């Protein structure tokens, strides 16, 4: 398991990534419609000097999914000599006003832990979500907490990255409304585990180009260019802006980020996993986007879609790493 690289100093700023698995609710076990949000609570001293349970942050709402990877994080200040207990509660807000739905009757379960427990466990803590009474529908609800340090602005490299798609056969992308989910390999994890990084918008085009995304170098690759990115390509089944478990996976590919290291441009080369293609006049590496099951079950399977990093540029943004 990867070790959490957080400075053992007072006042270090930390953000906690949240994911859940196998979410099921008693009142939705038949339709299996889950629209989850996770809220974090901690004890804080009020104006009267008394400690009370207060909300310190929450994730965004993701519609119709039982395995959410939330983008919004919970930010805390790490205090070495204090346990800092935190309670994470998952709610199902399907078909309700989200604020009003965050009540005990809509709870999918909760877990209590300390910030120190997450960090001392390598920054990666997996726990069951407890709910009383525990039933066969809720006993497998899982929450995954991953902590990382918020870097000071002096270390804030911003990577602007643009993905594009092309096809081995004409018209392949035209039948889909694809979007990409980018995941980062957790170093030293065995078996390999991936941390959700970001998701693109869905586009409709014969030659899709997803909007350029600006992301900190630490969040994308931990400032380590010798890292693997896993890119999952999905077809958005609905015309809304929401992403759900009903979306069909088109394929996945692994990208060796060292091939795109801007500090060592000579490391771009031809190998078995990526081929040179010209994309709008720029030389780029393309990666076969292979379906995870068909590649093994169908001996005649041939992927028709290719994904490439069309542009990658590094700038510096002083706002990255701030408390905002």
KOLMI-136432 format. One record per residue (C-alpha): chain; residue number from 0; x, y, z. Coordinates in Angstrom, 3 decimals, always signed. Each point is the difference from the previous one (the first is absolute). Example, Ala and Ser with C-alpha at 12.3 -4.5 7.8 and 13.67 -1.06 7.14 Angstrom:
KOLMI-136432
{cadena->A | num->0 | c1->+12.300 | c2->-4.500 | c3->+7.800}
{cadena->A | num->1 | c1->+1.370 | c2->+3.440 | c3->-0.660}
//
This chain:
KOLMI-136432
{cadena->A | num->0 | c1->+0.000 | c2->+0.000 | c3->+0.000}
{cadena->A | num->1 | c1->+1.224 | c2->+3.502 | c3->-0.781}
{cadena->A | num->2 | c1->+1.313 | c2->+2.019 | c3->+2.907}
{cadena->A | num->3 | c1->-1.561 | c2->+3.381 | c3->+0.740}
{cadena->A | num->4 | c1->+2.570 | c2->+2.726 | c3->-0.571}
{cadena->A | num->5 | c1->-1.183 | c2->+2.548 | c3->+2.552}
{cadena->A | num->6 | c1->+2.400 | c2->+2.125 | c3->+1.966}
{cadena->A | num->7 | c1->-0.012 | c2->-0.900 | c3->+3.688}
{cadena->A | num->8 | c1->-0.304 | c2->+3.638 | c3->+0.981}
{cadena->A | num->9 | c1->-2.564 | c2->+2.060 | c3->+1.894}
{cadena->A | num->10 | c1->-2.545 | c2->+1.799 | c3->-2.166}
{cadena->A | num->11 | c1->+0.572 | c2->-2.012 | c3->-3.188}
{cadena->A | num->12 | c1->-2.990 | c2->+0.392 | c3->-2.352}
{cadena->A | num->13 | c1->-1.545 | c2->-3.279 | c3->-1.167}
{cadena->A | num->14 | c1->-2.813 | c2->-0.896 | c3->-2.385}
{cadena->A | num->15 | c1->-1.934 | c2->-3.261 | c3->+0.136}
{cadena->A | num->16 | c1->-1.261 | c2->-1.681 | c3->-3.182}
{cadena->A | num->17 | c1->-3.148 | c2->-2.092 | c3->+0.433}
{cadena->A | num->18 | c1->-1.303 | c2->-2.986 | c3->-1.959}
{cadena->A | num->19 | c1->-2.696 | c2->-2.562 | c3->+0.803}
{cadena->A | num->20 | c1->-0.712 | c2->-3.513 | c3->-1.212}
{cadena->A | num->21 | c1->-3.080 | c2->-2.270 | c3->-0.113}
{cadena->A | num->22 | c1->-2.384 | c2->+2.630 | c3->+1.358}
{cadena->A | num->23 | c1->-3.458 | c2->-1.388 | c3->+0.690}
{cadena->A | num->24 | c1->-2.887 | c2->+1.413 | c3->+2.004}
{cadena->A | num->25 | c1->-2.841 | c2->-1.826 | c3->+1.703}
{cadena->A | num->26 | c1->-2.646 | c2->+2.109 | c3->-1.723}
{cadena->A | num->27 | c1->+1.597 | c2->-0.304 | c3->-3.454}
{cadena->A | num->28 | c1->+1.156 | c2->-3.623 | c3->-0.006}
{cadena->A | num->29 | c1->-2.555 | c2->-0.925 | c3->-2.670}
{cadena->A | num->30 | c1->+0.678 | c2->+2.837 | c3->-2.469}
{cadena->A | num->31 | c1->+3.619 | c2->+0.464 | c3->+1.082}
{cadena->A | num->32 | c1->-0.179 | c2->+3.749 | c3->-0.693}
{cadena->A | num->33 | c1->+2.657 | c2->+1.723 | c3->+2.080}
{cadena->A | num->34 | c1->+0.898 | c2->+3.685 | c3->-0.262}
{cadena->A | num->35 | c1->+2.712 | c2->+0.344 | c3->+2.654}
{cadena->A | num->36 | c1->+1.676 | c2->+2.860 | c3->+1.816}
{cadena->A | num->37 | c1->+2.434 | c2->-0.268 | c3->+2.919}
{cadena->A | num->38 | c1->+0.073 | c2->+2.530 | c3->+2.833}
{cadena->A | num->39 | c1->+2.861 | c2->+0.363 | c3->+2.508}
{cadena->A | num->40 | c1->-0.652 | c2->+1.052 | c3->+3.600}
{cadena->A | num->41 | c1->+2.380 | c2->+0.936 | c3->+2.806}
{cadena->A | num->42 | c1->-0.251 | c2->+1.538 | c3->+3.445}
{cadena->A | num->43 | c1->+0.668 | c2->+3.730 | c3->+0.069}
{cadena->A | num->44 | c1->-0.179 | c2->+2.547 | c3->+2.773}
{cadena->A | num->45 | c1->-2.948 | c2->+2.380 | c3->-0.403}
{cadena->A | num->46 | c1->-0.326 | c2->+3.622 | c3->+1.109}
{cadena->A | num->47 | c1->-0.973 | c2->-1.160 | c3->+3.508}
{cadena->A | num->48 | c1->+3.205 | c2->-1.982 | c3->+0.380}
{cadena->A | num->49 | c1->-1.781 | c2->-3.353 | c3->-0.261}
{cadena->A | num->50 | c1->+0.939 | c2->-2.794 | c3->-2.402}
{cadena->A | num->51 | c1->-2.714 | c2->-0.918 | c3->-2.484}
{cadena->A | num->52 | c1->-0.291 | c2->-2.195 | c3->-3.082}
{cadena->A | num->53 | c1->+0.352 | c2->+2.130 | c3->-3.131}
{cadena->A | num->54 | c1->+0.217 | c2->-0.662 | c3->-3.712}
{cadena->A | num->55 | c1->+3.546 | c2->+0.669 | c3->-1.239}
{cadena->A | num->56 | c1->-0.593 | c2->-0.859 | c3->-3.643}
{cadena->A | num->57 | c1->-1.817 | c2->-2.202 | c3->-2.480}
{cadena->A | num->58 | c1->+0.429 | c2->-1.475 | c3->-3.434}
{cadena->A | num->59 | c1->-1.975 | c2->+0.783 | c3->-3.113}
{cadena->A | num->60 | c1->-3.067 | c2->-2.069 | c3->-0.860}
{cadena->A | num->61 | c1->+0.485 | c2->-2.723 | c3->-2.616}
{cadena->A | num->62 | c1->-3.184 | c2->-1.262 | c3->-1.603}
{cadena->A | num->63 | c1->-0.946 | c2->-3.658 | c3->-0.262}
{cadena->A | num->64 | c1->+3.181 | c2->-1.790 | c3->+1.014}
{cadena->A | num->65 | c1->+0.924 | c2->-2.607 | c3->+2.599}
{cadena->A | num->66 | c1->+3.763 | c2->+0.457 | c3->-0.450}
{cadena->A | num->67 | c1->+0.608 | c2->+3.760 | c3->+0.152}
{cadena->A | num->68 | c1->+3.420 | c2->+1.633 | c3->-0.293}
{cadena->A | num->69 | c1->-0.558 | c2->+3.498 | c3->+1.338}
{cadena->A | num->70 | c1->+1.994 | c2->+2.913 | c3->-1.373}
{cadena->A | num->71 | c1->-0.562 | c2->+2.409 | c3->+2.888}
{cadena->A | num->72 | c1->+2.271 | c2->-0.614 | c3->+3.000}
{cadena->A | num->73 | c1->-0.138 | c2->+0.670 | c3->+3.737}
{cadena->A | num->74 | c1->+2.725 | c2->+2.413 | c3->+1.138}
{cadena->A | num->75 | c1->+1.462 | c2->-0.105 | c3->+3.511}
{cadena->A | num->76 | c1->+3.001 | c2->+1.315 | c3->+1.877}
{cadena->A | num->77 | c1->+2.087 | c2->-2.883 | c3->+1.350}
{cadena->A | num->78 | c1->+0.940 | c2->+0.306 | c3->+3.668}
{cadena->A | num->79 | c1->+2.661 | c2->-2.532 | c3->+0.914}
{cadena->A | num->80 | c1->-0.812 | c2->-0.311 | c3->+3.690}
{cadena->A | num->81 | c1->-3.785 | c2->-0.130 | c3->-0.379}
{cadena->A | num->82 | c1->-2.080 | c2->-2.958 | c3->-1.279}
{cadena->A | num->83 | c1->-2.549 | c2->+2.257 | c3->-1.796}
{cadena->A | num->84 | c1->-3.032 | c2->-2.324 | c3->-0.183}
{cadena->A | num->85 | c1->-2.139 | c2->+0.310 | c3->-3.139}
{cadena->A | num->86 | c1->-3.329 | c2->-1.604 | c3->-0.854}
{cadena->A | num->87 | c1->-0.817 | c2->-0.698 | c3->-3.643}
{cadena->A | num->88 | c1->-3.669 | c2->-0.600 | c3->-0.829}
{cadena->A | num->89 | c1->-1.256 | c2->-1.108 | c3->-3.430}
{cadena->A | num->90 | c1->-3.534 | c2->+1.022 | c3->-0.973}
{cadena->A | num->91 | c1->-2.296 | c2->-0.985 | c3->-2.860}
{cadena->A | num->92 | c1->-1.706 | c2->+3.178 | c3->-1.281}
{cadena->A | num->93 | c1->-1.728 | c2->-1.629 | c3->-2.985}
{cadena->A | num->94 | c1->-3.214 | c2->+1.863 | c3->-0.938}
{cadena->A | num->95 | c1->+0.208 | c2->+2.421 | c3->+2.932}
{cadena->A | num->96 | c1->+1.209 | c2->+3.465 | c3->+0.852}
{cadena->A | num->97 | c1->+3.703 | c2->-0.706 | c3->+0.700}
{cadena->A | num->98 | c1->+0.208 | c2->+2.190 | c3->+3.119}
{cadena->A | num->99 | c1->-3.190 | c2->-1.385 | c3->+1.533}
{cadena->A | num->100 | c1->+0.952 | c2->-3.566 | c3->-0.932}
{cadena->A | num->101 | c1->+3.131 | c2->-0.003 | c3->+2.163}
{cadena->A | num->102 | c1->-1.862 | c2->-1.596 | c3->+2.893}
{cadena->A | num->103 | c1->+0.451 | c2->-3.225 | c3->+1.960}
{cadena->A | num->104 | c1->-2.764 | c2->-1.824 | c3->-1.893}
{cadena->A | num->105 | c1->+1.883 | c2->+0.525 | c3->-3.286}
{cadena->A | num->106 | c1->+3.345 | c2->-1.083 | c3->+1.372}
{cadena->A | num->107 | c1->+1.909 | c2->-2.722 | c3->-1.857}
{cadena->A | num->108 | c1->+2.311 | c2->-0.412 | c3->+2.980}
{cadena->A | num->109 | c1->+2.750 | c2->+1.820 | c3->+1.856}
{cadena->A | num->110 | c1->+3.532 | c2->-0.534 | c3->+1.211}
{cadena->A | num->111 | c1->+1.954 | c2->+1.677 | c3->+2.790}
{cadena->A | num->112 | c1->+3.766 | c2->+0.280 | c3->-0.162}
{cadena->A | num->113 | c1->+2.763 | c2->+2.507 | c3->+0.669}
{cadena->A | num->114 | c1->+2.131 | c2->+1.933 | c3->-2.433}
{cadena->A | num->115 | c1->+3.043 | c2->-1.533 | c3->+1.662}
{cadena->A | num->116 | c1->-1.407 | c2->-3.493 | c3->-0.670}
{cadena->A | num->117 | c1->-0.324 | c2->+0.728 | c3->-3.721}
{cadena->A | num->118 | c1->+3.532 | c2->+1.403 | c3->-0.256}
{cadena->A | num->119 | c1->+1.639 | c2->-2.713 | c3->+2.113}
{cadena->A | num->120 | c1->-1.659 | c2->-2.640 | c3->-2.205}
{cadena->A | num->121 | c1->+1.982 | c2->+1.183 | c3->-3.005}
{cadena->A | num->122 | c1->-2.533 | c2->+2.682 | c3->-0.859}
{cadena->A | num->123 | c1->-2.433 | c2->-2.616 | c3->-1.352}
{cadena->A | num->124 | c1->-2.749 | c2->-1.263 | c3->+2.295}
{cadena->A | num->125 | c1->-2.785 | c2->-2.392 | c3->-1.020}
{cadena->A | num->126 | c1->-2.870 | c2->-0.547 | c3->+2.448}
{cadena->A | num->127 | c1->-3.565 | c2->-1.335 | c3->-0.019}
{cadena->A | num->128 | c1->-2.794 | c2->+2.510 | c3->+0.410}
{cadena->A | num->129 | c1->-1.960 | c2->-0.878 | c3->+3.138}
{cadena->A | num->130 | c1->-3.742 | c2->+0.365 | c3->+0.248}
{cadena->A | num->131 | c1->-2.396 | c2->-1.134 | c3->+2.707}
{cadena->A | num->132 | c1->-1.659 | c2->-2.331 | c3->-0.410}
{cadena->A | num->133 | c1->+2.465 | c2->-1.708 | c3->-2.323}
{cadena->A | num->134 | c1->-1.803 | c2->-1.903 | c3->-2.786}
{cadena->A | num->135 | c1->+1.057 | c2->-2.193 | c3->-2.898}
{cadena->A | num->136 | c1->-0.455 | c2->+3.048 | c3->-2.246}
{cadena->A | num->137 | c1->+2.320 | c2->+2.372 | c3->+1.873}
{cadena->A | num->138 | c1->+2.686 | c2->-2.249 | c3->+1.471}
{cadena->A | num->139 | c1->+2.217 | c2->+0.234 | c3->-3.117}
{cadena->A | num->140 | c1->+0.035 | c2->+3.803 | c3->-0.242}
{cadena->A | num->141 | c1->+3.658 | c2->+1.113 | c3->-0.127}
{cadena->A | num->142 | c1->+1.717 | c2->+3.389 | c3->+0.284}
{cadena->A | num->143 | c1->+3.555 | c2->+0.719 | c3->-1.182}
{cadena->A | num->144 | c1->+1.898 | c2->+2.966 | c3->+1.467}
{cadena->A | num->145 | c1->+3.262 | c2->+1.205 | c3->-1.535}
{cadena->A | num->146 | c1->+1.970 | c2->+2.866 | c3->+1.560}
{cadena->A | num->147 | c1->+2.578 | c2->+2.182 | c3->-1.688}
{cadena->A | num->148 | c1->+1.839 | c2->+3.178 | c3->+0.887}
{cadena->A | num->149 | c1->-1.026 | c2->+3.335 | c3->-1.503}
{cadena->A | num->150 | c1->+3.242 | c2->+1.394 | c3->-1.317}
{cadena->A | num->151 | c1->+1.139 | c2->+3.607 | c3->+0.469}
{cadena->A | num->152 | c1->-0.204 | c2->+2.232 | c3->-3.040}
{cadena->A | num->153 | c1->+3.757 | c2->-0.199 | c3->-0.574}
{cadena->A | num->154 | c1->-0.498 | c2->-3.590 | c3->-1.212}
{cadena->A | num->155 | c1->-3.069 | c2->+0.721 | c3->-2.107}
{cadena->A | num->156 | c1->+0.626 | c2->-1.146 | c3->-3.549}
{cadena->A | num->157 | c1->-3.177 | c2->+0.052 | c3->-2.064}
{cadena->A | num->158 | c1->-0.275 | c2->-2.526 | c3->-2.821}
{cadena->A | num->159 | c1->-2.325 | c2->+0.832 | c3->-2.883}
{cadena->A | num->160 | c1->-0.884 | c2->-3.229 | c3->-1.743}
{cadena->A | num->161 | c1->-2.179 | c2->-0.610 | c3->-3.051}
{cadena->A | num->162 | c1->-1.248 | c2->-3.441 | c3->-1.076}
{cadena->A | num->163 | c1->-1.208 | c2->-0.878 | c3->-3.477}
{cadena->A | num->164 | c1->-1.411 | c2->-3.071 | c3->-1.690}
{cadena->A | num->165 | c1->+0.461 | c2->-1.485 | c3->-3.441}
{cadena->A | num->166 | c1->-1.202 | c2->-3.237 | c3->-1.575}
{cadena->A | num->167 | c1->+1.518 | c2->-2.944 | c3->-1.829}
{cadena->A | num->168 | c1->-3.181 | c2->-0.114 | c3->-2.056}
{cadena->A | num->169 | c1->-2.002 | c2->+3.002 | c3->-1.152}
{cadena->A | num->170 | c1->-3.065 | c2->+1.090 | c3->+1.946}
{cadena->A | num->171 | c1->+0.744 | c2->-1.991 | c3->+3.157}
{cadena->A | num->172 | c1->-0.313 | c2->+2.902 | c3->+2.481}
{cadena->A | num->173 | c1->-3.118 | c2->+1.292 | c3->-1.755}
{cadena->A | num->174 | c1->-2.177 | c2->-2.649 | c3->+1.660}
{cadena->A | num->175 | c1->+1.038 | c2->+1.026 | c3->+3.517}
{cadena->A | num->176 | c1->-0.133 | c2->+2.953 | c3->+2.382}
{cadena->A | num->177 | c1->+3.331 | c2->-0.730 | c3->+1.695}
{cadena->A | num->178 | c1->+1.621 | c2->+1.419 | c3->+3.118}
{cadena->A | num->179 | c1->+3.239 | c2->-0.956 | c3->+1.739}
{cadena->A | num->180 | c1->+0.712 | c2->-0.899 | c3->+3.625}
{cadena->A | num->181 | c1->+3.661 | c2->+0.498 | c3->+0.906}
{cadena->A | num->182 | c1->+1.485 | c2->-2.057 | c3->+2.856}
{cadena->A | num->183 | c1->+3.497 | c2->+0.011 | c3->+1.479}
{cadena->A | num->184 | c1->+1.813 | c2->-3.186 | c3->+1.019}
{cadena->A | num->185 | c1->+0.611 | c2->-0.053 | c3->+3.755}
{cadena->A | num->186 | c1->+3.708 | c2->-0.600 | c3->+0.339}
{cadena->A | num->187 | c1->+1.082 | c2->-3.321 | c3->+1.551}
{cadena->A | num->188 | c1->-3.595 | c2->-1.299 | c3->+0.076}
{cadena->A | num->189 | c1->-0.275 | c2->-3.762 | c3->-0.471}
{cadena->A | num->190 | c1->-2.258 | c2->-0.966 | c3->-1.704}
{cadena->A | num->191 | c1->-0.044 | c2->+3.278 | c3->-1.963}
{cadena->A | num->192 | c1->-2.436 | c2->+2.579 | c3->+1.353}
{cadena->A | num->193 | c1->-0.976 | c2->+3.243 | c3->-1.692}
{cadena->A | num->194 | c1->-1.005 | c2->+3.358 | c3->+1.469}
{cadena->A | num->195 | c1->-2.652 | c2->+2.020 | c3->-1.846}
{cadena->A | num->196 | c1->+1.462 | c2->+3.301 | c3->-1.225}
{cadena->A | num->197 | c1->-2.485 | c2->+1.701 | c3->-2.312}
{cadena->A | num->198 | c1->-2.748 | c2->-0.529 | c3->-2.557}
{cadena->A | num->199 | c1->-0.460 | c2->+1.755 | c3->-3.351}
{cadena->A | num->200 | c1->-3.225 | c2->+1.217 | c3->-1.529}
{cadena->A | num->201 | c1->-1.930 | c2->-2.142 | c3->-2.490}
{cadena->A | num->202 | c1->+0.323 | c2->+0.980 | c3->-3.668}
{cadena->A | num->203 | c1->-1.592 | c2->-1.043 | c3->-3.279}
{cadena->A | num->204 | c1->+2.378 | c2->+0.001 | c3->-2.942}
{cadena->A | num->205 | c1->+1.600 | c2->-2.263 | c3->-2.590}
{cadena->A | num->206 | c1->+3.365 | c2->+1.223 | c3->+1.325}
{cadena->A | num->207 | c1->-0.649 | c2->+0.911 | c3->+3.647}
{cadena->A | num->208 | c1->+2.230 | c2->+2.528 | c3->+1.739}
{cadena->A | num->209 | c1->-0.728 | c2->+0.416 | c3->+3.682}
{cadena->A | num->210 | c1->+0.456 | c2->+3.458 | c3->+1.510}
{cadena->A | num->211 | c1->+3.422 | c2->+0.802 | c3->+1.396}
{cadena->A | num->212 | c1->+0.128 | c2->-0.755 | c3->+3.727}
{cadena->A | num->213 | c1->+2.259 | c2->+1.865 | c3->+2.409}
{cadena->A | num->214 | c1->+1.112 | c2->-2.105 | c3->+2.953}
{cadena->A | num->215 | c1->+2.832 | c2->+0.228 | c3->+2.507}
{cadena->A | num->216 | c1->+3.030 | c2->-2.163 | c3->-0.726}
{cadena->A | num->217 | c1->-0.235 | c2->-1.434 | c3->+3.506}
{cadena->A | num->218 | c1->-3.605 | c2->-1.084 | c3->-0.432}
{cadena->A | num->219 | c1->+0.626 | c2->-1.500 | c3->-3.431}
{cadena->A | num->220 | c1->+3.284 | c2->-1.824 | c3->+0.579}
{cadena->A | num->221 | c1->+1.470 | c2->+0.991 | c3->+3.389}
{cadena->A | num->222 | c1->+2.741 | c2->+1.849 | c3->-1.928}
{cadena->A | num->223 | c1->+1.174 | c2->-3.443 | c3->-1.131}
{cadena->A | num->224 | c1->+0.024 | c2->-0.283 | c3->-3.791}
{cadena->A | num->225 | c1->+0.803 | c2->-3.722 | c3->+0.228}
{cadena->A | num->226 | c1->-3.593 | c2->-0.815 | c3->+0.841}
{cadena->A | num->227 | c1->-2.855 | c2->-1.797 | c3->-1.742}
{cadena->A | num->228 | c1->-3.360 | c2->+1.604 | c3->-0.774}
{cadena->A | num->229 | c1->-3.042 | c2->-2.190 | c3->-0.643}
{cadena->A | num->230 | c1->-2.480 | c2->+1.576 | c3->-2.397}
{cadena->A | num->231 | c1->-3.515 | c2->-1.480 | c3->-0.043}
{cadena->A | num->232 | c1->-2.228 | c2->+1.082 | c3->-2.892}
{cadena->A | num->233 | c1->-3.793 | c2->-0.129 | c3->+0.536}
{cadena->A | num->234 | c1->-3.028 | c2->+0.640 | c3->-2.178}
{cadena->A | num->235 | c1->-2.428 | c2->+2.366 | c3->+1.735}
{cadena->A | num->236 | c1->-3.346 | c2->-1.756 | c3->-0.287}
{cadena->A | num->237 | c1->-2.121 | c2->+3.078 | c3->+0.783}
{cadena->A | num->238 | c1->+0.047 | c2->+3.486 | c3->-1.482}
{cadena->A | num->239 | c1->+0.257 | c2->+1.625 | c3->+3.428}
{cadena->A | num->240 | c1->+3.237 | c2->+1.204 | c3->+1.591}
{cadena->A | num->241 | c1->-0.092 | c2->-2.775 | c3->+2.610}
{cadena->A | num->242 | c1->+2.227 | c2->-3.085 | c3->+0.002}
{cadena->A | num->243 | c1->-1.521 | c2->-3.255 | c3->+1.223}
{cadena->A | num->244 | c1->+0.759 | c2->-3.703 | c3->+0.382}
{cadena->A | num->245 | c1->-2.224 | c2->-0.567 | c3->-3.041}
{cadena->A | num->246 | c1->+2.632 | c2->+1.572 | c3->-2.241}
{cadena->A | num->247 | c1->+1.612 | c2->-2.619 | c3->-2.247}
{cadena->A | num->248 | c1->+3.753 | c2->-0.471 | c3->+0.057}
{cadena->A | num->249 | c1->+1.545 | c2->+0.255 | c3->-3.462}
{cadena->A | num->250 | c1->+3.521 | c2->-0.922 | c3->+0.988}
{cadena->A | num->251 | c1->+3.054 | c2->+0.767 | c3->+2.120}
{cadena->A | num->252 | c1->+3.649 | c2->+0.711 | c3->-0.576}
{cadena->A | num->253 | c1->+3.114 | c2->+0.463 | c3->+2.115}
{cadena->A | num->254 | c1->+2.179 | c2->+3.037 | c3->-0.683}
{cadena->A | num->255 | c1->+3.630 | c2->+0.110 | c3->+1.083}
{cadena->A | num->256 | c1->+0.373 | c2->+3.650 | c3->+0.929}
{cadena->A | num->257 | c1->+3.790 | c2->-0.158 | c3->-0.364}
{cadena->A | num->258 | c1->-0.542 | c2->+0.033 | c3->-3.783}
{cadena->A | num->259 | c1->-1.426 | c2->+3.508 | c3->+0.404}
{cadena->A | num->260 | c1->+2.584 | c2->+1.393 | c3->+2.426}
{cadena->A | num->261 | c1->+0.548 | c2->+3.585 | c3->-1.249}
{cadena->A | num->262 | c1->+3.371 | c2->+0.145 | c3->+1.713}
{cadena->A | num->263 | c1->+1.254 | c2->-2.995 | c3->-2.013}
{cadena->A | num->264 | c1->-1.568 | c2->+0.307 | c3->-3.477}
{cadena->A | num->265 | c1->+2.412 | c2->-2.552 | c3->-1.473}
{cadena->A | num->266 | c1->-1.779 | c2->-2.729 | c3->+1.962}
{cadena->A | num->267 | c1->-2.894 | c2->-0.008 | c3->-2.473}
{cadena->A | num->268 | c1->+0.456 | c2->-3.157 | c3->-2.021}
{cadena->A | num->269 | c1->-1.822 | c2->-2.738 | c3->-1.880}
{cadena->A | num->270 | c1->-0.877 | c2->-3.210 | c3->+1.838}
{cadena->A | num->271 | c1->-2.580 | c2->-2.789 | c3->-0.087}
{cadena->A | num->272 | c1->-2.569 | c2->+1.849 | c3->+2.088}
{cadena->A | num->273 | c1->-0.075 | c2->+3.345 | c3->-1.787}
{cadena->A | num->274 | c1->+0.369 | c2->+1.033 | c3->-3.621}
{cadena->A | num->275 | c1->+0.977 | c2->+3.284 | c3->-1.599}
{cadena->A | num->276 | c1->-2.892 | c2->+1.909 | c3->-1.559}
{cadena->A | num->277 | c1->-0.278 | c2->+3.529 | c3->-1.335}
{cadena->A | num->278 | c1->-2.774 | c2->+1.947 | c3->+1.699}
{cadena->A | num->279 | c1->-0.645 | c2->+3.491 | c3->-1.427}
{cadena->A | num->280 | c1->+3.623 | c2->+0.159 | c3->-1.051}
{cadena->A | num->281 | c1->+1.382 | c2->-0.929 | c3->+3.402}
{cadena->A | num->282 | c1->+1.829 | c2->-3.250 | c3->+0.606}
{cadena->A | num->283 | c1->-1.775 | c2->-1.971 | c3->+2.719}
{cadena->A | num->284 | c1->-0.146 | c2->-3.465 | c3->+1.516}
{cadena->A | num->285 | c1->-3.245 | c2->-1.909 | c3->-0.391}
{cadena->A | num->286 | c1->-1.153 | c2->-2.743 | c3->+2.375}
{cadena->A | num->287 | c1->-2.403 | c2->-2.843 | c3->-0.863}
{cadena->A | num->288 | c1->-3.167 | c2->+0.298 | c3->+2.068}
{cadena->A | num->289 | c1->-0.823 | c2->-3.659 | c3->+0.668}
{cadena->A | num->290 | c1->-3.201 | c2->-1.383 | c3->+1.471}
{cadena->A | num->291 | c1->+0.906 | c2->-1.705 | c3->+3.330}
{cadena->A | num->292 | c1->-2.045 | c2->-3.176 | c3->-0.612}
{cadena->A | num->293 | c1->-0.216 | c2->-0.416 | c3->-3.758}
{cadena->A | num->294 | c1->+3.769 | c2->+0.020 | c3->-0.418}
{cadena->A | num->295 | c1->+0.131 | c2->-3.282 | c3->+1.950}
{cadena->A | num->296 | c1->-3.287 | c2->-1.632 | c3->-1.033}
{cadena->A | num->297 | c1->+0.054 | c2->+0.729 | c3->-3.746}
{cadena->A | num->298 | c1->+3.050 | c2->-1.227 | c3->-1.913}
{cadena->A | num->299 | c1->-1.050 | c2->+2.051 | c3->-3.037}
{cadena->A | num->300 | c1->-0.419 | c2->+3.176 | c3->+2.051}
{cadena->A | num->301 | c1->+1.533 | c2->+3.087 | c3->-1.604}
{cadena->A | num->302 | c1->-0.172 | c2->+3.374 | c3->+1.697}
{cadena->A | num->303 | c1->-1.027 | c2->+2.820 | c3->-2.327}
{cadena->A | num->304 | c1->+0.627 | c2->+2.948 | c3->+2.305}
{cadena->A | num->305 | c1->+3.252 | c2->+1.722 | c3->+0.899}
{cadena->A | num->306 | c1->+0.693 | c2->+2.624 | c3->+2.639}
{cadena->A | num->307 | c1->+2.876 | c2->+2.451 | c3->+0.037}
{cadena->A | num->308 | c1->+1.269 | c2->+2.885 | c3->+2.095}
{cadena->A | num->309 | c1->-0.279 | c2->+2.727 | c3->-2.605}
{cadena->A | num->310 | c1->+1.643 | c2->+2.718 | c3->+2.073}
{cadena->A | num->311 | c1->+1.824 | c2->+0.195 | c3->+3.324}
{cadena->A | num->312 | c1->+1.328 | c2->+3.255 | c3->+1.406}
{cadena->A | num->313 | c1->+1.374 | c2->+1.013 | c3->+3.400}
{cadena->A | num->314 | c1->-0.668 | c2->+3.391 | c3->+1.562}
{cadena->A | num->315 | c1->+0.095 | c2->+1.309 | c3->+3.566}
{cadena->A | num->316 | c1->-3.076 | c2->+0.995 | c3->+1.950}
{cadena->A | num->317 | c1->+0.603 | c2->+1.644 | c3->+3.422}
{cadena->A | num->318 | c1->-3.554 | c2->-0.802 | c3->+1.137}
{cadena->A | num->319 | c1->+0.640 | c2->-3.771 | c3->-0.013}
{cadena->A | num->320 | c1->+0.767 | c2->-1.275 | c3->+3.449}
{cadena->A | num->321 | c1->-1.817 | c2->+2.802 | c3->+1.766}
{cadena->A | num->322 | c1->-2.714 | c2->-0.641 | c3->+2.533}
{cadena->A | num->323 | c1->-2.710 | c2->+1.153 | c3->-2.396}
//
